[in-house]
Amino acid sequence: MIFILAAHILRRALCRIAVLVWGLTVMGAAAGEPPAPVERYIRYGLTVQNTTDQVVPVAELWVCAPLQSTFHQYLRSLNVSHPHDVQIDALGNHLLKFVFSNIPPYAVRLVMLDATLSLGSSGGSANARSRRLAGPRTLAGVR
């Protein structure tokens, strides 16, 4: 009877120690360094089409670019296939304005945007992020 009671107490104590060690291990992993940023590539393909039998003298296409910098992402580069103007709205969004002139009847214009984003819990290191936010507000890497 004493052996059964002692074995029961020992088993409960070992179980509590195992749970405590597991809990400390999980807490230690959560308190460590954030994971390294992950790079993602995004490609937009937009089509401007003249569906009439007349020449379209001027057509405009407005596109929102990915945000320059947020808590979870940083725009590393943006490559665009056509000439464009960049405008910033009141909320800080970068708007790309494409102007096409004299589009022939039934013609198609294809616009490609390739973006490279750095994703992570901080979008990069704190010093790099503060330098980016303190700098001028232009769209980085637009070619």
N, C-alpha and C positions, 0 to 999 in steps of 0.2 A: 504494500500500500504506500509506503514511504517512497519507494522507487518510482511508482506511477505518478505521485504528486510532484516529486522532484523533476521528473522528465517533462511533465506538463508545464511547470514553472520555467524550466530551461527553454523549452520550445517557444513559449510566449515571449521570453526575453530575447531570444535570437531573432524572432520574427520582428519585434520592435526595433532591434538594432539594424536589421536589413532594411526596413522601411525608412529609418532615419538616414542611413548611408545613401540610399537611393534618392531621398529628398534633397540631401545636401549636394549630391552629384548633379541633379537637375537644376537646382538653384545656381550652382557654380557655372554651369554651361550657359544659363540665361544671363548671368551677370558679366560674362566674358566679352570679348570683342565682337562687334557686329560682323555678320558675314561679309565677305568681299563683294564689291559691286559686280553685277552681271551685265554684260553688254547685250543689247537686243537691236536687231535691225528691222525697220519698218519700211514698207514700200507702198506708196499710193499710186494708183493708176487712174487718171481722170480723163474722160473723153468729152471733147467739145464737138458737137456735130451740127451741121447745117442740114436740116431736114426739108428745106424748101428748094424750089427751082430758081431762086434768085440769089445773087451775091449778097452776103451779109457784110456791110461796110465795117462795122465795129462790134466785137463781142468781148465781154469782160467775164473773167472767172475769178472769184474770190475764194481763197482756201485758208483755213486756220492751220498754222504750223504747230508741231508739238511744242509744249511749253518749254521755255529755256531752262528753268530750274524750279523744281518743287522739292518737298521733303524726301520723296522717294525716287526722283529721276533727275537726270541732267542731260541736256541735248548736247552731244559731242559734235555732231556734224549734220548738215542738211544739204543734199545735192538736188538741184532742180534742173529739169531738162530744157526749160524755156526761160527767156528773159522775163523779169518780174520786178515789181516794186514791193518793198516791205513797209507796212504801216503798223503802228502799235495803237490798239484801242485803249479806252479808259481803264480796262481791267488788266492791262499788260499783255494781252494776247497778241501774237504776231500774225498779221494777216498778209498773205501773199496775193498780190493783184496781178493777174495776167491779162494782157490786152492783145487780142487777135484782130487783124484788119484784113478786109477783103477776103473773106472765106468763100470759096467757090460753092456753087450748088452741090448739095449732097456730100460735101467734103467733111473729113474728120481730122481733128487735131488731138493728139495724145500728149498729155502732160504727166511726167513721172517725177515723183518726189521720193528720195531715199533718205531716211533718217537713221542715225546711230544714237541710241540712248544708253546711258549708264544707269542701271537700276540697282537700288540697294536701300538699306534703311536710312542712309544719309545722303545718297547721291554722290558719294565721294567723301574725302576727309573734310573735317571741319574748317581747316585753314583754306583749302582750295575752294570750298563752298563760300566762305566769307569773302575771298578775293573775287569770285564770280559775281556775287551779289553787290559788291561795292563798286564794280566796274561799270562802264557805260552800258546802257541797255540797247545793245544791238544783237542781231541774230548771228550767233557764232557759226562760223564755217559755211556760210551760204555761198555757193559757187554758181 
